[in-house]
Amino acid sequence: MAESSNYDVIVVGTGVFGSWTAWHLAKRKQKVLVLDAYGAAHSRASSGGETRIIRMSYGRDEIYTRWSERSLAQWKELAASSGQQIFHQTGVLWMEGGETGRIKDSQATLHRCGIAHEMMDTAALSERYPQVNFEGVSRGLLEPWSGALLARRGVQTVMEEAKKAGVDFRIGQVVTPSGRGRLGSIAAASCGTFSAGQFVFACGPWLGKVFPELLGQRIFPTRQEVLFFGSPAGETRFLPGALPTWLFSDDEVYGMPDIESRGLKMARDTHGERVDPDTQSRIVSTEGAVWARNYVARRFPALKNAPIVETRVCQYENTSNGDFLIDRHPDMPNVWLAGGGSGHGFKHGPAFGEYLAGQICGEGHAESRFSLASKATVQQRAVY
Ligand SMILES: Cc1cc2nc3c(=O)[nH]c(=O)nc-3n(C[C@H](O)[C@H](O)[C@H](O)COP(=O)(O)OP(=O)(O)OC[C@H]3O[C@@H](n4cnc5c(N)ncnc54)[C@H](O)[C@@H]3O)c2cc1C
């Protein structure tokens, strides 16, 4: 089942990175085909959740602050042009107890980049958010203009816009390409064979399965559980506007207000066990549910007996230190490896796609932090 159509670029994967890359390529007048085994932001994809945080604070890692700022502008433009609600400006509050220095570093970076922020001590936090128990918190950094992205809706919207701009889309599982030198075509099971000048593999947590020898030990897919708690009837203190999106680095926990009435979201940011994204169980563990219940009861006393109204199980696709992977395949010069979102990549979809589309079209310099050579086989998390 050979296809005659010759594309400039074929993108494999319509998670947040593949979709935005296709969109930016289309804006550069490239003829693009996107292939995905299951569909855009499906339930097994890392991009398939309800919501994702978009914040500017990244300690000293200014490159991510700048990408986040650039991305937020593009998410908002997408929302405006599509008429879809994709962003909730809830504000993002990063809290710290001990002296890690991360908040101070973020404050300095935000200041240098001209991004609005507010430092608060415990007394100020308790006054502003009396529904929260700030036990163990010494300070908070509030980004009033940041917030939460509607993840699945955002990815599906950018794919729809990409299609309107001429991008073709097919469901099909792409077979691992073999050999050395320039790749001419790829095969997708029960779909066909497709040729192109360049190929992008934006396969998220599947990257290690698609390229087992090269990436099997360099991408670490870990199980991540997310829970939503229902407020008591008539309760408004956990709605956007009353409660910001929040992260508490000492406990490695984050959460969001009750967006679109799904309940207060909370999750642990620690890396779970290694999993296979095709087959891992999507049912939360009893241990995870008990832990989350206790945490919510302590932090938000009014939610002490709140029911769990929804759950999700997803996976991070971590690189060794949390930096993204955006580089050419070492044996196939027209094949690009794109991923390694590492639990913080979603927000950066637009800037990631813009950068990669630029690289493919020969624009701009390559950032060494995103190179394959910088990706180790032992995890040592450094980007948060
Ligand atoms: C619980 C959770 C919370 C998170 N929170 C945040 C957050 O608050 N803020 C933030 O910025 N980021 C967050 N992240 C990280 C972010 O969501 C991910 O880094 C990002 O979505 C990864 O996108 P991706 O496009 O690389 O992968 P995916 O979305 O997984 O997309 C990869 C696609 O490739 C396709 N594919 C794979 N192999 C093949 C093949 N052989 N043939 C065809 N198609 C194939 C898959 O079907 C899939 O659709 C979170 C992640 C999780 C799991």
The ligand as an SDF file (V2000), in Angstrom:
LIG
                    3D

 53 58  0  0  0  0  0  0  0  0999 V2000
    0.4470   13.7920   35.1250 C   0  0  0  0  0  0  0  0  0  0  0  0
    1.2460   14.7620   34.3140 C   0  0  0  0  0  0  0  0  0  0  0  0
    1.2890   16.0870   34.6860 C   0  0  0  0  0  0  0  0  0  0  0  0
    2.0380   17.0010   33.9680 C   0  0  0  0  0  0  0  0  0  0  0  0
    2.0040   18.2980   34.3310 N   0  0  0  0  0  0  0  0  0  0  0  0
    2.5890   19.2200   33.5460 C   0  0  0  0  0  0  0  0  0  0  0  0
    2.4070   20.5880   33.8470 C   0  0  0  0  0  0  0  0  0  0  0  0
    1.7110   20.9410   34.8070 O   0  0  0  0  0  0  0  0  0  0  0  0
    2.9790   21.5040   33.0250 N   0  0  0  0  0  0  0  0  0  0  0  0
    3.7290   21.1340   31.9520 C   0  0  0  0  0  0  0  0  0  0  0  0
    4.2150   22.0190   31.2480 O   0  0  0  0  0  0  0  0  0  0  0  0
    3.9170   19.8240   31.6410 N   0  0  0  0  0  0  0  0  0  0  0  0
    3.3640   18.8720   32.3990 C   0  0  0  0  0  0  0  0  0  0  0  0
    3.4990   17.5430   32.1090 N   0  0  0  0  0  0  0  0  0  0  0  0
    4.3940   17.1270   31.0140 C   0  0  0  0  0  0  0  0  0  0  0  0
    3.7690   17.1880   29.6440 C   0  0  0  0  0  0  0  0  0  0  0  0
    2.3950   16.8620   29.6950 O   0  0  0  0  0  0  0  0  0  0  0  0
    4.5180   16.2690   28.6850 C   0  0  0  0  0  0  0  0  0  0  0  0
    5.9130   16.5300   28.7710 O   0  0  0  0  0  0  0  0  0  0  0  0
    4.0700   16.4980   27.2410 C   0  0  0  0  0  0  0  0  0  0  0  0
    2.6730   16.3800   27.1350 O   0  0  0  0  0  0  0  0  0  0  0  0
    4.7500   15.4850   26.3270 C   0  0  0  0  0  0  0  0  0  0  0  0
    4.2290   15.6240   25.0220 O   0  0  0  0  0  0  0  0  0  0  0  0
    4.7430   14.7370   23.8190 P   0  0  0  0  0  0  0  0  0  0  0  0
    4.1810   15.3360   22.5980 O   0  0  0  0  0  0  0  0  0  0  0  0
    6.2310   14.5650   23.8890 O   0  0  0  0  0  0  0  0  0  0  0  0
    4.1800   13.2570   24.1130 O   0  0  0  0  0  0  0  0  0  0  0  0
    2.7080   12.6290   23.9470 P   0  0  0  0  0  0  0  0  0  0  0  0
    1.6620   13.5820   24.3080 O   0  0  0  0  0  0  0  0  0  0  0  0
    2.7210   11.3230   24.6640 O   0  0  0  0  0  0  0  0  0  0  0  0
    2.5730   12.3470   22.4060 O   0  0  0  0  0  0  0  0  0  0  0  0
    3.3140   11.3380   21.7450 C   0  0  0  0  0  0  0  0  0  0  0  0
    2.4610   10.7840   20.6260 C   0  0  0  0  0  0  0  0  0  0  0  0
    3.2600    9.9250   19.8220 O   0  0  0  0  0  0  0  0  0  0  0  0
    2.4330    8.8960   19.3560 C   0  0  0  0  0  0  0  0  0  0  0  0
    3.2650    7.7620   18.9500 N   0  0  0  0  0  0  0  0  0  0  0  0
    4.1920    7.1400   19.6960 C   0  0  0  0  0  0  0  0  0  0  0  0
    4.7830    6.1480   18.9840 N   0  0  0  0  0  0  0  0  0  0  0  0
    4.1880    6.1540   17.7740 C   0  0  0  0  0  0  0  0  0  0  0  0
    4.3640    5.3490   16.5900 C   0  0  0  0  0  0  0  0  0  0  0  0
    5.2510    4.3650   16.5260 N   0  0  0  0  0  0  0  0  0  0  0  0
    3.5980    5.6350   15.5250 N   0  0  0  0  0  0  0  0  0  0  0  0
    2.6700    6.6340   15.5780 C   0  0  0  0  0  0  0  0  0  0  0  0
    2.4690    7.4040   16.6600 N   0  0  0  0  0  0  0  0  0  0  0  0
    3.2290    7.1600   17.7520 C   0  0  0  0  0  0  0  0  0  0  0  0
    1.5440    8.5800   20.5590 C   0  0  0  0  0  0  0  0  0  0  0  0
    0.3780    7.8920   20.1780 O   0  0  0  0  0  0  0  0  0  0  0  0
    1.2900    9.9560   21.1260 C   0  0  0  0  0  0  0  0  0  0  0  0
    0.0880   10.5050   20.6720 O   0  0  0  0  0  0  0  0  0  0  0  0
    2.7810   16.5810   32.8300 C   0  0  0  0  0  0  0  0  0  0  0  0
    2.7410   15.2360   32.4450 C   0  0  0  0  0  0  0  0  0  0  0  0
    1.9740   14.3340   33.1760 C   0  0  0  0  0  0  0  0  0  0  0  0
    1.9310   12.9020   32.7350 C   0  0  0  0  0  0  0  0  0  0  0  0
  1  2  1  0
  2  3  1  0
  2 52  2  0
  3  4  2  0
  4  5  1  0
  4 50  1  0
  5  6  2  0
  6  7  1  0
  6 13  1  0
  7  8  2  0
  7  9  1  0
  9 10  1  0
 10 11  2  0
 10 12  1  0
 12 13  2  0
 13 14  1  0
 14 15  1  0
 14 50  1  0
 15 16  1  0
 16 17  1  0
 16 18  1  0
 18 19  1  0
 18 20  1  0
 20 21  1  0
 20 22  1  0
 22 23  1  0
 23 24  1  0
 24 25  2  0
 24 26  1  0
 24 27  1  0
 27 28  1  0
 28 29  2  0
 28 30  1  0
 28 31  1  0
 31 32  1  0
 32 33  1  0
 33 34  1  0
 33 48  1  0
 34 35  1  0
 35 36  1  0
 35 46  1  0
 36 37  1  0
 36 45  1  0
 37 38  2  0
 38 39  1  0
 39 40  1  0
 39 45  2  0
 40 41  1  0
 40 42  2  0
 42 43  1  0
 43 44  2  0
 44 45  1  0
 46 47  1  0
 46 48  1  0
 48 49  1  0
 50 51  2  0
 51 52  1  0
 52 53  1  0
M  END
$$$$
